[in-house]
């Protein structure tokens, strides 16, 4: 039996609600089903996110500014498994819960959603800066600065969400709802603009690579040119060794100089004949040399796609839940179907924290290898 018979007017976050529909007993089957889902996924959610946390901490290769934000996001997901889902089971099954359980569930859920959404916006902005300003990014975006910003985000959401419990009242609640609503909107705008710019940059580079023409000529190098290059290098070596011998930096024998000087020099007629024979050979396009920034940009692009999966999955679960919460807040006496939708969508929101670690391990090879190493180390300690 759920706790829908609680007097919500005594709760800090739901003081203007009087939920008294005619028959909440019909939700008992739904409550049991959702409790089973939350009870089964709660340990898996916490364990998988805890594994990601320890893998990032124990692997120096993963100590980057972007992974500091990923660590904060995974920490919020781990709280879902260890605190929110067990509280949800208590809320759904036990009749006559006090406002303490309801307020704790509301406080933790709003804080976790706020921290997650803010961190997603910071990750999007971080990836945007790393792709658009690759040379200034390492000096401007450091682990210390990103860690400070992450701590500020946690403090901001914790303090703001706790205000209605410290100073209860309709005015304080409306003020907090307004500020947090604007914060959520800003985070969504930052995510949208950052990923639009990242998508545009990736499309630009793909188009540029396709339209590039080879810098070097196509086809194999003629034999005459090769011999000319060899003779040119031999003459350079001869001049270098002669100068070294004059300076007596180290002994060079006259026999070695004569051997280098005795290499045959190809005639122009041989070079022309070799060039004519090379025309019949198939053309071979030589790739352009890879610059130092290309591997870094490729890794950042792949990480942007990975975080796009995580952000997309989370927003897919958060958005319907947020819409239902708005209707629930606007209706002091909600219908039975609206309450049922609230229960289903809050469970869907919890499941996103279970999916995110799977996406990390699927897409990030370094993180997957670190998790495998950590699991093998734990297995050896356990069985030995």
C-alpha positions as CSV (number, residue, x, y, z in Angstrom):
1,X,0.0,0.0,0.0
2,X,1.4,3.4,-0.9
3,X,1.5,6.5,1.4
4,X,-0.9,8.6,-0.6
5,X,-3.0,9.1,2.6
6,X,-0.2,11.3,4.1
7,X,-1.2,14.9,4.9
8,X,1.0,16.7,2.4
9,X,0.2,20.1,3.9
10,X,2.7,19.4,6.7
11,X,5.5,18.6,4.2
12,X,8.1,21.4,3.3
13,X,8.0,20.9,-0.4
14,X,4.3,20.0,-0.9
15,X,2.6,22.2,1.7
16,X,-0.1,23.5,-0.8
17,X,-1.2,20.0,-1.8
18,X,-4.1,18.0,-0.5
19,X,-4.0,14.7,-2.4
20,X,-7.3,13.0,-1.6
21,X,-8.5,11.1,-4.7
22,X,-11.3,8.6,-4.2
23,X,-9.4,5.4,-4.6
24,X,-5.7,5.0,-4.4
25,X,-5.9,1.3,-3.8
26,X,-6.0,0.7,-7.6
27,X,-2.3,1.9,-7.7
28,X,-1.1,-0.9,-5.5
29,X,-0.2,-3.2,-8.4
30,X,1.8,-0.4,-10.0
31,X,3.5,0.4,-6.8
32,X,4.6,-3.2,-6.3
33,X,5.9,-3.4,-9.9
34,X,7.9,-0.2,-9.6
35,X,9.2,-1.2,-6.2
36,X,10.6,-4.5,-7.7
37,X,12.2,-2.5,-10.5
38,X,13.8,0.0,-8.2
39,X,14.8,-2.7,-5.7
40,X,16.6,-4.8,-8.4
41,X,18.4,-1.9,-10.1
42,X,19.4,-0.1,-7.0
43,X,22.4,-2.3,-6.2
44,X,23.5,-2.5,-9.8
45,X,23.2,1.3,-10.2
46,X,25.4,2.0,-7.2
47,X,27.9,-0.8,-7.9
48,X,28.4,0.3,-11.6
49,X,28.8,3.9,-10.8
50,X,31.1,3.2,-7.8
51,X,33.3,1.1,-10.2
52,X,33.5,4.1,-12.5
53,X,34.4,6.4,-9.6
54,X,37.2,4.2,-8.4
55,X,38.5,3.6,-11.9
56,X,38.9,7.4,-12.4
57,X,40.5,7.8,-9.0
58,X,43.0,5.0,-9.5
59,X,44.0,5.7,-13.1
60,X,46.4,8.7,-13.6
61,X,45.7,8.6,-17.4
62,X,42.0,9.6,-16.6
63,X,43.0,12.6,-14.5
64,X,41.8,15.3,-16.9
65,X,39.6,18.3,-16.5
66,X,36.8,16.6,-18.5
67,X,36.9,13.5,-16.4
68,X,36.6,15.7,-13.2
69,X,33.2,16.7,-14.5
70,X,32.4,13.1,-15.5
71,X,33.4,12.1,-11.9
72,X,30.9,14.6,-10.5
73,X,28.2,13.3,-12.8
74,X,28.9,9.7,-11.9
75,X,28.8,10.7,-8.2
76,X,25.3,12.1,-8.6
77,X,24.2,8.8,-10.4
78,X,25.7,6.7,-7.5
79,X,23.5,8.6,-5.0
80,X,20.5,7.5,-7.0
81,X,21.4,3.9,-6.4
82,X,22.4,4.2,-2.8
83,X,19.8,6.7,-1.5
84,X,17.0,7.6,-3.9
85,X,15.9,4.2,-5.1
86,X,15.6,2.7,-1.6
87,X,13.7,5.7,-0.4
88,X,11.4,5.3,-3.5
89,X,10.7,1.7,-2.5
90,X,9.8,2.9,1.0
91,X,7.6,5.6,-0.4
92,X,5.7,3.3,-2.7
93,X,5.1,0.3,-0.4
94,X,4.8,1.5,3.2
95,X,1.6,3.1,4.2
96,X,1.6,6.2,6.5
97,X,5.1,7.5,5.7
98,X,5.9,10.7,7.5
99,X,6.9,13.9,5.8
100,X,10.5,13.2,6.7
101,X,10.6,10.4,4.0
102,X,8.8,12.6,1.5
103,X,10.9,15.7,2.1
104,X,14.1,13.6,2.0
105,X,13.1,12.0,-1.3
106,X,12.2,15.4,-2.8
107,X,15.4,17.1,-1.5
108,X,17.7,14.4,-2.8
109,X,16.0,14.0,-6.2
110,X,15.9,17.7,-7.0
111,X,19.6,18.1,-5.9
112,X,20.7,15.2,-8.0
113,X,18.8,16.3,-11.0
114,X,20.1,19.9,-10.7
115,X,23.7,18.8,-10.2
116,X,23.5,16.3,-13.1
117,X,22.0,18.9,-15.5
118,X,24.5,21.6,-14.5
119,X,27.4,19.2,-14.9
120,X,26.1,18.1,-18.3
121,X,26.1,21.8,-19.3
122,X,29.7,22.2,-18.0
123,X,30.8,19.0,-19.9
124,X,29.3,20.4,-23.1
125,X,31.0,23.8,-22.6
126,X,34.3,22.0,-21.8
127,X,34.2,19.9,-25.0
128,X,33.3,23.0,-27.0
129,X,36.3,24.9,-25.6
130,X,38.7,22.0,-26.2
131,X,37.7,21.7,-29.8
132,X,37.6,25.4,-30.7
133,X,40.6,26.6,-28.7
134,X,42.9,23.5,-28.6
135,X,46.1,25.6,-27.9
136,X,44.7,27.8,-25.1
137,X,42.6,25.1,-23.5
138,X,45.3,23.3,-21.5
139,X,46.5,26.5,-19.9
140,X,43.1,27.9,-19.1
141,X,41.1,24.8,-18.2
142,X,42.9,23.0,-15.4
143,X,42.0,20.2,-13.0
144,X,42.1,22.6,-10.1
145,X,39.8,25.1,-11.6
146,X,37.3,22.5,-12.9
147,X,37.3,20.8,-9.4
148,X,36.5,24.2,-7.8
149,X,33.6,24.8,-10.2
150,X,32.2,21.3,-9.6
151,X,32.3,21.9,-5.8
152,X,30.5,25.2,-6.3
153,X,27.8,23.5,-8.3
154,X,27.2,20.9,-5.5
155,X,27.0,23.7,-2.9
156,X,24.7,25.8,-5.0
157,X,22.1,23.1,-5.5
158,X,22.3,21.8,-1.9
159,X,21.8,25.2,-0.4
160,X,19.1,26.3,-2.8
161,X,17.1,23.1,-2.4
162,X,17.4,23.2,1.4
163,X,15.9,26.7,1.7
164,X,12.3,25.5,1.9
165,X,13.1,23.2,4.8
166,X,15.0,25.9,6.7
167,X,12.5,28.7,6.0
168,X,9.1,27.0,5.3
169,X,6.5,29.0,3.5
170,X,4.8,29.6,0.2
171,X,6.9,32.7,-0.6
172,X,10.3,31.0,0.0
173,X,9.1,28.0,-2.1
174,X,8.1,30.2,-5.0
175,X,11.4,32.1,-4.9
176,X,13.4,28.8,-4.9
177,X,11.3,27.4,-7.8
178,X,11.8,30.5,-9.9
179,X,15.6,30.6,-9.4
180,X,16.0,26.9,-10.0
181,X,13.8,27.1,-13.0
182,X,15.9,29.8,-14.6
183,X,19.1,27.7,-13.8
184,X,17.6,24.7,-15.5
185,X,16.7,26.8,-18.5
186,X,20.2,28.2,-18.7
187,X,21.8,24.7,-18.5
188,X,19.6,23.5,-21.4
189,X,20.5,26.5,-23.5
190,X,24.2,25.9,-22.9
191,X,23.9,22.3,-23.8
192,X,22.0,23.1,-27.0
193,X,24.4,25.8,-28.2
194,X,27.6,23.9,-27.3
195,X,26.5,20.7,-29.1
196,X,25.2,22.7,-32.1
197,X,28.7,24.3,-32.4
198,X,30.4,21.0,-31.9
199,X,28.3,19.3,-34.5
200,X,29.0,22.2,-36.9
201,X,32.7,21.9,-36.3
202,X,32.8,18.2,-36.9
203,X,30.8,18.6,-40.1
204,X,33.2,21.3,-41.3
205,X,36.3,19.2,-40.7
206,X,34.7,16.2,-42.4
207,X,33.8,18.3,-45.5
208,X,37.2,19.8,-45.5
209,X,39.0,16.4,-45.4
210,X,36.8,15.2,-48.3
211,X,37.6,18.2,-50.5
212,X,41.3,18.3,-49.9
213,X,43.6,17.6,-52.9
214,X,46.9,15.7,-52.4
215,X,49.8,18.1,-52.0
216,X,52.3,15.7,-53.5
217,X,52.1,14.4,-57.1
218,X,50.3,11.1,-57.7
219,X,52.2,8.1,-59.0
220,X,55.4,6.5,-58.0
221,X,58.6,8.5,-58.0
222,X,60.7,7.8,-61.2
223,X,63.9,5.8,-60.8
224,X,65.9,8.6,-62.4
225,X,64.6,11.0,-59.7
226,X,65.4,8.5,-57.0
227,X,69.0,8.1,-58.2
228,X,69.3,11.9,-58.5
229,X,68.1,12.2,-54.9
230,X,70.6,9.5,-53.8
231,X,73.4,11.2,-55.6
232,X,72.4,14.6,-54.1
233,X,72.3,13.1,-50.6
234,X,75.7,11.4,-51.3
235,X,77.3,14.7,-52.3
236,X,75.9,16.4,-49.1
237,X,77.3,13.6,-47.0
238,X,80.7,13.9,-48.8
239,X,80.8,17.7,-48.1
240,X,79.8,17.1,-44.5
241,X,82.4,14.4,-43.9
242,X,85.1,16.5,-45.6
243,X,84.3,19.5,-43.3
244,X,84.3,17.2,-40.3
245,X,87.7,15.8,-41.3
246,X,89.1,19.3,-41.7
247,X,88.0,20.2,-38.2
248,X,89.3,16.9,-36.8
249,X,86.3,16.4,-34.7
250,X,86.7,12.6,-35.3
251,X,88.8,10.6,-37.7
252,X,87.3,9.9,-41.2
253,X,89.3,7.7,-43.5
254,X,90.1,8.7,-47.1
255,X,88.8,5.3,-48.1
256,X,85.3,6.1,-46.8
257,X,85.3,9.4,-48.7
258,X,86.4,7.7,-51.9
259,X,83.6,5.1,-51.6
260,X,81.0,7.8,-51.2
261,X,82.5,9.8,-54.0
262,X,82.6,6.8,-56.4
263,X,78.7,6.3,-56.5
264,X,77.4,6.5,-60.1
265,X,75.5,9.5,-61.2
266,X,72.5,9.0,-63.5
267,X,72.4,10.8,-66.8
268,X,69.5,12.9,-67.9
269,X,68.6,10.4,-70.6
270,X,68.2,7.7,-68.1
271,X,66.0,9.9,-65.9
272,X,63.8,10.8,-68.9
273,X,63.4,7.2,-69.9
274,X,62.4,6.3,-66.3
275,X,59.8,9.0,-66.2
276,X,58.3,7.8,-69.4
277,X,58.1,4.2,-68.1
278,X,56.5,5.5,-64.8
279,X,53.6,7.0,-66.7
280,X,52.2,3.5,-67.4
281,X,52.1,2.6,-63.7
282,X,48.9,3.2,-61.7
283,X,48.5,6.4,-59.7
284,X,48.9,6.2,-56.0
285,X,47.5,8.9,-53.8
286,X,49.8,9.7,-50.9
287,X,48.1,10.7,-47.7
288,X,48.8,14.0,-46.0
289,X,51.0,13.9,-42.9
290,X,49.1,13.8,-39.6
291,X,49.5,16.9,-37.4
292,X,49.9,16.7,-33.7
293,X,46.4,18.2,-33.0
294,X,44.5,15.6,-35.1
295,X,44.7,12.7,-32.6
296,X,43.7,15.0,-29.8
297,X,40.8,16.4,-31.8
298,X,39.7,12.8,-32.7
299,X,39.7,11.8,-29.0
300,X,37.8,14.9,-28.0
301,X,35.3,14.3,-30.8
302,X,34.7,10.8,-29.8
303,X,34.3,11.9,-26.1
304,X,31.8,14.5,-27.3
305,X,29.8,11.8,-29.0
306,X,29.9,9.7,-25.9
307,X,28.7,12.5,-23.6
308,X,26.0,13.2,-26.3
309,X,24.7,9.7,-25.7
310,X,24.7,10.3,-21.9
311,X,23.2,13.7,-22.1
312,X,20.6,12.6,-24.6
313,X,19.6,9.6,-22.4
314,X,19.3,11.7,-19.3
315,X,17.3,14.4,-20.9
316,X,15.0,11.8,-22.5
317,X,14.3,10.6,-18.9
318,X,14.3,14.0,-17.2
319,X,12.0,15.9,-19.6
320,X,8.8,13.9,-19.3
321,X,9.3,13.8,-15.5
322,X,9.7,17.5,-15.4
323,X,6.6,18.1,-17.4
324,X,4.5,15.9,-15.0
325,X,6.0,17.6,-12.0
326,X,4.9,21.0,-13.4
327,X,1.4,19.7,-13.8
328,X,1.5,18.2,-10.3
329,X,2.7,21.4,-8.8
330,X,0.0,23.4,-10.6
331,X,-2.8,21.1,-9.4
332,X,-3.2,20.9,-5.6
333,X,-5.6,17.9,-6.0
334,X,-4.1,15.8,-8.9
335,X,-6.0,13.0,-10.6
336,X,-5.1,9.4,-10.2
337,X,-3.6,9.1,-13.7
338,X,-1.3,12.1,-13.0
339,X,0.0,10.5,-9.8
340,X,0.5,7.2,-11.6
341,X,2.4,9.0,-14.4
342,X,4.6,10.6,-11.7
343,X,5.5,7.3,-10.1
344,X,6.4,5.7,-13.5
345,X,8.5,8.7,-14.7
346,X,10.4,9.1,-11.5
347,X,11.4,5.4,-11.9
348,X,12.4,6.1,-15.5
349,X,14.5,8.9,-14.3
350,X,16.3,6.6,-11.8
351,X,17.0,4.1,-14.6
352,X,19.0,6.7,-16.5
353,X,21.6,6.5,-13.7
354,X,21.8,2.8,-14.3
355,X,22.3,3.2,-18.1
356,X,25.0,5.9,-18.0
357,X,27.9,3.7,-16.7
358,X,27.2,1.2,-19.4
359,X,27.5,4.0,-22.0
360,X,30.8,5.1,-20.5
361,X,32.3,1.6,-20.6
362,X,31.0,1.0,-24.1
363,X,32.4,4.2,-25.6
364,X,35.5,5.1,-23.7
365,X,38.3,2.5,-24.2
366,X,40.6,3.9,-21.4
367,X,37.8,3.8,-18.9
368,X,36.7,0.3,-19.9
369,X,40.3,-0.9,-19.5
370,X,40.6,0.8,-16.1
371,X,37.4,-0.9,-14.9
372,X,38.6,-4.3,-16.2
373,X,41.9,-3.9,-14.4
374,X,40.1,-2.8,-11.2
375,X,37.8,-5.8,-11.4
376,X,40.7,-8.2,-11.9
377,X,42.5,-6.7,-9.0
378,X,39.4,-7.1,-6.7
379,X,38.9,-10.6,-7.9
380,X,42.5,-11.6,-7.1
381,X,42.1,-10.1,-3.6
382,X,38.8,-11.8,-3.0
383,X,39.8,-15.3,-4.1
384,X,43.3,-15.2,-2.6
